[in-house]
């Protein structure tokens, strides 16, 4: 089921019945990144909610750079979750920026999170690759470039990825390129500056599974192990041949790990 929150302009899909699971994608992506995971969760007896973040996918895209920072986006996502009026605390599954938003929500609302699966999660400025740090110093130039760069060129750049056997399938690259192009060009402002969560990690109480690709070129792979060590109730699962998007490049493994973790939480909460 596709729907849009009329107050927030957030587009999302709902599938399945059972304990709630919220899927949160990263920068310049969309809910289409969960095409492999969402149906598996629904088949396993979970009710999944996959959203397009503000400025992404089919959600509204205000033409105001000031709205494309972590706090405004977090506020909208938090309000959207509250508006769902879920019967029980959800499992949050977040990739990259989605991982950051999940952590922030768990820090601020620990009683409203059943658990988390964090996939190559952002949580500190120190994680970001040096070349990306240099690029984001001039986000206005990046926004202008995103307005004019053709989708075919983005597709070409995406043709190489250090996950599993090498390249994403052509249809996967096409979807990722399309997500980049249809996102607001102001998405380049999102990670220009954001609160570092490192000092708050010990406050994150929900059980957490951290999954990451060891060949991530966007965020420092070693940072994910450090994250796992600082979280009170976390389990690490590195993927040796995975890149920044293992839920897309290594979907079978990520699906299996996520489903096993979700089922374990469900049993612990007394659901069969």
N, C-alpha and C positions, 0 to 999 in steps of 0.2 A: 504494500500500500504506500503510495506516494502522497505526501501532504506538505503544506507550508503553514508555519505559525503566522497568523495574520498580524500579530503585534510586533514580532521580531523580524519577520521576513526570512526566517530560516526554513529552508527546504529539507525534508528528511523522509526516509523510508522506514516502514515498520514491517516486520515479518515474524511469523512464529508465535507461539504461546508458551508461557512459563515464566521463570525467573528473568528479570530484565537485564539486558546487556546493552551498553551504549558504546558505539564505535566512533572514534574521533580521529580524523585524518590529519595530515601535516600540511605545511605551506604549499600552495600552488597545486594541491591535489583535490580530490572530491570523494564523495561516498562511493564512487565507482571503484576505488581502491580496495573496497571490502567485498568485491564480487565473489571471491573465492570463500571467504570466511562466513559471511552473513547467512547464506543458505545452509551451511553445515551446522551453525548454531541453532537455526530454526528447526532443522531436522532432529537435532538432539534434545529438543524440548525447552528452548530458550526463546524469549521474545526480544528481538534485536531492534535497536533504534540506531540508524546510521544517518548522520546529518552532513550537510554541506556547510562548512564554517562560513560565517559572514564574509562576503566578498569572493566566495568560491562557488563552483558548480552552478546550481540553479537557485542559490540563495541571493538575496538582494546585494547589490554592489554599489554602495554610496560612493560618490566621487569626491571623497574628502580624505586626504592622506592622514589626518589626525585621528581618524577612526581605526586605522590599521596599525595598532599597537596591541601588545598582549592584554593590558587591562581592559580596554573597551571590548575586545573580542571575548575575553574571559567572562565579563559581566553579562554579555548576551548569551553565551553558552550556559552559564549558571542559571540565568533566568529561564532559558528554554528547558533545562532539566527540571527545574522546579515546576514549570508549567505542565510537564507530563503527568504529574501527580501519580507517580509510581507507587504500587502497593507495598514495595519493599526496596531496600537500598540496592542499587544496581552494581554490576561488575563493569568497570570502566576499562575499555581497550583503546589505547592511544598510541599513535605512531608519531614520532618526532615532535612537532609542535603539539599534536594531540596528546602526547605523553606529558608534556609540560602542563597543559591545561588539566589533565587528569591528576597529576601530582598537586597542583595548586588547589584543586577542588578538594582533594583528600586532606590537605593541610588545613584548609578553612572549614571543611565540613566532614570531619572524620566519621561521624555517626551516620552519614548519608552515603557511605561507600562500602560495599560488601567486599570488594577486592579489586585488584588492578592487574592488567597485562600491559606492560610498557614495552613497545617495540622501537628500538633505536631512539630512546626518548631524549629530548632536549631538556636540560635543567640548569645549565650554566653557560655563560659566555665563553668560558675557557674551553669548551668542547669544540667550538666552531673552527673549521679548517682555516688556516691563514689566508688562503686565496679568497675565501668567501668573506672574511673579515675586511679585506681590502676593498672588495667590490661594494659592500654595504655602506662604506663611508660616503658614497655618493648615491643614495637611493633614488634621488630624482632622475639621475641619468638612467638607472636601471628601469624605472617606471616608463620613461620615454622609449627605451629600447623594447620593452615588452609590448608597447602599443604597435610597433612597426615590424617586429620580427615575424616572419611567416611561420605558420605551423609546421610546414615541411622541414624547415631548418631545425626547429626544436626536436622534431622526430629524428632527424639525422644525428644530432648530438646525443640523443638518448640511445643510439644504436649500440653503444658499448656500455656494459655494466658488469662489475666484477662479481656477479652472483652465479652460483652453480656452474652451468656449462658455458656461460658467457653472456650472450645477448638475450634480452627479453624478446618474446615472440612479437612479430610485426603488429598484431592487433593490440597487444599490451602497450607497446611504444606509442601507437596511434592514440590510445585513450589517455596516456599520461601527457602527451603533447597537447591534446585537446584540452585537458584540464588546465595546463599552464596558460594556454591562449584565452580560455574563457574566464579565467580568474581576473579580478580587478588588477590592473598593472600596479596598483598601490600595495600589493602584497609584499613588495620588496622592502617596505617600511617595518614589517611586523617584528623582525628580529634585530632591528637596528639597536635597540636598547630594551632590556627587560630585566626584572628582578632576578638575581641569582638565588636559586632555591637550595644551594648546598647547605647553608646553615640551618635549614628547617627540616632536613631529611629525617632526622631522628624523631620527628613528631609524626611521621607518616605511619600510622598503626595498621591499616588494612594489609592483609596478606597480598604479596605482589610477586608476579613472575616477570622477570626482565629478560627479554629476548633481543639479541642483536646480531648483526652480520659483522664478522671480524674484518671485512674488507670495505667497511664504510669509508667513503671519501668525503663525506659531508661533516660528520661529527666524529671526534676521536674515539676509536673503538675501545681503548683502555678506560675511557671515562665511564663506560657502562658497568665494568667490574667494580670501580670505585663507588658508583651509585649503589650497587647491590650490597656492598659491604657496609654502607652507612644506613641503609634502610633496616628497621628493626625486624621485619618479617618478610624477607625477600629471598627468592631463589633465582639463580643465574642460569641462563641457557644460551651460550654463544653458538653461532652457526659459522663454521669455519670458512665456507665458501660464499657466505651471504654478503650483500652490499647494504646500502642504506634502506632498502625497501624489501626485507626478506618475506614480508607477508604477500608480496607480489612475485618476487623472484624465487622464493622457496615456499610456496603456499601449502603444500601437503604437510610439511614438517611444522610450520607455524600453526596450521589448523589443528593438527594433532595435539601439540603442546597446549594451545589455548583451550581446546575442548576438555582435555584431561584436567587442567587446572580449574576450569569452570565447574566441572562435575564434582571435583573434590570439595570445592566451596559449597556447592549445593548440598552434598551429603552432610557437611559439617553444620549446615544451617537447618538440618532436619528435613530436607526435601528429598524425596525419592524419585 
